[in-house]
Amino acid sequence: MSALLAMAFGEYMEFYYTYLMKQWHHMTPGKFVFILMTVAVIGFIMMRSSTKRI
């Protein structure tokens, strides 16, 4: 049973890796800007909510 689960998990991971690599290699400038802005907003929110101690 665990071998079957491991095989299924491996196939899912391979599928998503292939999908993400296709998206990455065929990324338009608009998609790239969206990713950069998302990372910037998440980073800004995380830095604002952190504690202010030195």
C-alpha positions in Angstrom: 0.0 0.0 0.0 2.8 2.5 0.9 4.6 1.7 -2.4 1.4 2.6 -4.3 1.1 5.9 -2.4 4.7 6.7 -3.0 4.3 6.0 -6.7 1.2 8.2 -6.9 2.9 11.0 -4.9 5.9 10.8 -7.3 3.6 11.0 -10.3 1.8 14.1 -8.9 5.1 15.8 -8.1 6.4 15.0 -11.6 3.2 16.4 -13.2 3.4 19.7 -11.2 7.1 20.1 -11.8 6.6 19.7 -15.5 3.6 22.1 -15.5 5.5 24.8 -13.5 8.6 24.5 -15.7 6.4 24.9 -18.8 4.8 28.0 -17.3 8.2 29.4 -16.2 9.8 29.0 -19.7 6.8 30.5 -21.5 6.3 33.4 -19.1 5.2 36.7 -20.5 6.5 40.0 -19.0 3.0 40.6 -17.5 3.2 37.3 -15.6 6.7 38.1 -14.4 5.7 41.5 -13.1 2.7 39.9 -11.3 5.1 37.4 -9.6 7.5 40.2 -8.5 4.7 42.4 -7.2 3.2 39.5 -5.3 6.5 38.7 -3.6 7.0 42.4 -2.8 3.6 42.8 -1.2 3.9 39.6 0.8 7.4 40.7 2.0 6.1 44.2 2.9 3.2 42.7 4.9 5.5 40.3 6.7 8.0 43.0 7.6 5.3 45.4 8.8 3.8 42.7 11.1 7.1 41.7 12.6 8.2 42.9 16.1 10.1 46.2 16.3 13.0 45.3 18.5 16.7 45.9 18.0 
